[in-house]
């Protein structure tokens, strides 16, 4: 290979160096394109996932809205059972013995995606047991009243802090609108459990409005409390049906609270899915903006590569 004359070398170097520099810049710009392309693919995947989630939440909202009307009608009918119980206890002037033993029934369900439905009754149960422990002069509520948990969700939450208090748990509750047969089976299990109690405190979610619910307690007195009531003797009875009346009152109360809790859960699920759909829509809008910006950046980078490569060849 012939060597260039010493005098011609500066001119050749001045012509070649800019071309090499432009080529290196173009190569660096081109090397950044795959990462930008990968970002676009990630954004496309996220957009697809969020759109699928939005479809699911909208479908679940529609299903919950359809079920809510039926649940509200059932709740209006079931509330009559609870009111009838209260009238019996009020007219007979029945009261639980001071310092009597309480049994707690925490009502919820097995399903999730319904906001704070489960934590609402669990917090109320913990608060009531803590109050009983404080009144008894003991800060430890783990040795307090027995708990009957209706639903896997409240059972799981109560098992973390009050595992010794859970006596019996039920599942498969709340799949559909509860029936009186379900309530009767639960009441029979409570009566036949062998646990002594002076009253049953049923903790459930009370339906307040289309936008809210709150935990509430319905108190059901025991057979002995009815016998000791001053006004109960005014009811003429050919046979002693106090035991049957106490069991029937317990089943009535459980039925009323089950149905109302079910309506509150369906309403909470509808609101939760509505909020989830709105959040998914906002996320889709933000991801679309990011995707368009990234796509414009990729296009601009590619144009710069083309222009730079063409200038390097001239």
MOKA-V349432 format. One record per residue. RES is the residue in one small letter. SS is DSSP state (H for helix, E for strand, - for the rest). NEAR is the number of other C-alpha atoms within 8 Angstrom. D_CENTER is the distance of its C-alpha to the mean C-alpha in whole Angstrom. Layout:
res | ss | near | d_center
RES | SS | NEAR | D_CENTER
RES | SS | NEAR | D_CENTER
//
This chain:
res | ss | near | d_center
x | - | 2 | 80
x | - | 3 | 82
x | - | 4 | 81
x | - | 6 | 81
x | - | 6 | 84
x | H | 5 | 83
x | H | 5 | 83
x | H | 8 | 81
x | H | 9 | 78
x | H | 7 | 77
x | H | 7 | 76
x | H | 8 | 75
x | H | 8 | 72
x | H | 8 | 71
x | H | 8 | 71
x | H | 8 | 69
x | H | 8 | 66
x | H | 8 | 64
x | H | 10 | 64
x | H | 9 | 62
x | H | 8 | 60
x | H | 12 | 59
x | H | 11 | 58
x | H | 8 | 56
x | H | 8 | 54
x | H | 11 | 53
x | H | 8 | 52
x | H | 8 | 50
x | H | 10 | 48
x | H | 11 | 48
x | H | 7 | 47
x | H | 8 | 44
x | H | 11 | 43
x | H | 8 | 41
x | H | 7 | 38
x | H | 10 | 38
x | H | 9 | 38
x | H | 8 | 35
x | H | 9 | 33
x | H | 11 | 33
x | H | 8 | 32
x | H | 8 | 29
x | H | 11 | 28
x | H | 9 | 29
x | H | 8 | 27
x | H | 9 | 24
x | H | 11 | 25
x | H | 8 | 25
x | H | 8 | 21
x | H | 11 | 19
x | H | 10 | 21
x | H | 8 | 20
x | H | 9 | 16
x | H | 12 | 17
x | H | 8 | 19
x | H | 8 | 16
x | H | 12 | 13
x | H | 11 | 16
x | H | 8 | 17
x | H | 10 | 13
x | H | 13 | 14
x | H | 9 | 17
x | H | 8 | 16
x | H | 12 | 14
x | H | 11 | 17
x | H | 8 | 19
x | H | 9 | 17
x | H | 11 | 17
x | H | 8 | 21
x | H | 8 | 21
x | H | 13 | 19
x | H | 9 | 20
x | H | 8 | 23
x | H | 10 | 23
x | H | 12 | 21
x | H | 8 | 24
x | H | 8 | 26
x | H | 12 | 25
x | H | 10 | 25
x | H | 9 | 29
x | H | 12 | 28
x | H | 12 | 27
x | H | 8 | 29
x | H | 8 | 32
x | H | 12 | 31
x | H | 8 | 31
x | H | 8 | 35
x | H | 8 | 36
x | H | 12 | 35
x | H | 8 | 36
x | H | 9 | 40
x | H | 11 | 40
x | - | 10 | 40
x | - | 15 | 38
x | - | 9 | 36
x | - | 10 | 35
x | - | 7 | 37
x | - | 4 | 37
x | - | 4 | 35
x | - | 9 | 34
x | - | 9 | 32
x | E | 11 | 28
x | E | 13 | 26
x | E | 13 | 22
x | E | 12 | 20
x | E | 15 | 16
x | E | 16 | 15
x | - | 19 | 11
x | - | 14 | 11
x | - | 11 | 10
x | - | 7 | 8
x | - | 6 | 5
x | - | 7 | 4
x | - | 14 | 4
x | - | 9 | 4
x | - | 6 | 5
x | H | 12 | 6
x | H | 11 | 7
x | H | 9 | 8
x | H | 11 | 10
x | H | 16 | 12
x | H | 12 | 13
x | H | 8 | 14
x | H | 10 | 16
x | H | 11 | 18
x | H | 8 | 19
x | H | 8 | 20
x | H | 8 | 22
x | H | 11 | 23
x | H | 11 | 24
x | H | 8 | 26
x | H | 10 | 28
x | H | 13 | 29
x | H | 9 | 30
x | H | 7 | 32
x | - | 6 | 34
x | - | 6 | 35
x | - | 8 | 33
x | - | 7 | 30
x | - | 7 | 29
x | H | 11 | 26
x | H | 9 | 26
x | H | 7 | 29
x | - | 9 | 28
x | - | 10 | 27
x | - | 10 | 25
x | E | 12 | 22
x | E | 13 | 21
x | E | 15 | 17
x | E | 15 | 16
x | - | 15 | 13
x | H | 13 | 13
x | H | 12 | 9
x | H | 17 | 11
x | H | 12 | 14
x | H | 8 | 13
x | H | 10 | 12
x | H | 11 | 16
x | H | 9 | 18
x | H | 7 | 18
x | H | 7 | 19
x | - | 10 | 21
x | - | 9 | 22
x | - | 7 | 25
x | - | 11 | 24
x | E | 14 | 22
x | E | 8 | 24
x | E | 7 | 23
x | E | 11 | 20
x | E | 10 | 19
x | - | 9 | 17
x | - | 8 | 17
x | - | 12 | 16
x | - | 10 | 14
x | - | 5 | 15
x | - | 5 | 18
x | - | 9 | 19
x | - | 12 | 20
x | - | 8 | 24
x | H | 9 | 26
x | H | 6 | 27
x | H | 9 | 24
x | H | 14 | 24
x | H | 11 | 28
x | H | 8 | 27
x | H | 10 | 24
x | H | 12 | 27
x | H | 9 | 30
x | H | 8 | 28
x | H | 9 | 28
x | H | 9 | 31
x | - | 7 | 33
x | - | 6 | 31
x | - | 6 | 34
x | - | 7 | 32
x | - | 5 | 34
x | - | 10 | 32
x | - | 14 | 33
x | E | 13 | 30
x | E | 13 | 27
x | E | 12 | 24
x | E | 14 | 21
x | E | 15 | 18
x | E | 14 | 15
x | E | 18 | 13
x | E | 12 | 16
x | E | 11 | 16
x | - | 8 | 18
x | - | 6 | 18
x | - | 5 | 17
x | - | 8 | 15
x | - | 8 | 14
x | E | 11 | 13
x | E | 9 | 14
x | E | 11 | 15
x | E | 8 | 18
x | E | 8 | 21
x | E | 9 | 23
x | E | 8 | 26
x | E | 12 | 28
x | E | 14 | 32
x | - | 12 | 34
x | H | 11 | 37
x | H | 7 | 39
x | H | 13 | 38
x | H | 15 | 39
x | H | 9 | 42
x | - | 8 | 43
x | - | 12 | 42
x | - | 8 | 45
x | - | 10 | 44
x | H | 13 | 43
x | H | 8 | 47
x | H | 5 | 48
x | - | 6 | 46
x | - | 5 | 49
x | - | 6 | 48
x | - | 4 | 50
x | - | 4 | 48
x | - | 6 | 46
x | - | 7 | 42
x | H | 9 | 40
x | H | 8 | 39
x | H | 7 | 38
x | H | 9 | 37
x | H | 12 | 34
x | H | 12 | 33
x | H | 9 | 32
x | H | 10 | 31
x | H | 10 | 28
x | H | 13 | 27
x | H | 13 | 27
x | H | 13 | 25
x | H | 12 | 23
x | H | 16 | 23
x | H | 14 | 22
x | H | 15 | 19
x | H | 13 | 18
x | H | 15 | 18
x | H | 14 | 17
x | H | 14 | 14
x | H | 13 | 14
x | H | 13 | 15
x | H | 13 | 12
x | H | 11 | 9
x | H | 14 | 11
x | H | 13 | 12
x | H | 14 | 8
x | H | 13 | 8
x | H | 14 | 11
x | H | 11 | 11
x | H | 11 | 8
x | H | 14 | 10
x | H | 11 | 13
x | H | 8 | 12
x | H | 10 | 12
x | H | 11 | 15
x | H | 8 | 17
x | H | 8 | 16
x | H | 12 | 17
x | H | 9 | 20
x | H | 8 | 21
x | H | 9 | 21
x | H | 11 | 23
x | H | 8 | 25
x | H | 8 | 26
x | H | 11 | 26
x | H | 9 | 29
x | H | 8 | 31
x | H | 9 | 31
x | H | 11 | 32
x | H | 8 | 35
x | H | 8 | 36
x | H | 11 | 36
x | H | 9 | 38
x | H | 8 | 40
x | H | 8 | 41
x | H | 11 | 41
x | H | 8 | 44
x | H | 8 | 46
x | H | 11 | 46
x | H | 10 | 47
x | H | 8 | 50
x | H | 8 | 51
x | H | 11 | 52
x | H | 8 | 54
x | H | 8 | 56
x | H | 11 | 56
x | H | 11 | 57
x | H | 8 | 60
x | H | 8 | 61
x | H | 10 | 62
x | H | 6 | 64
x | - | 4 | 66
//
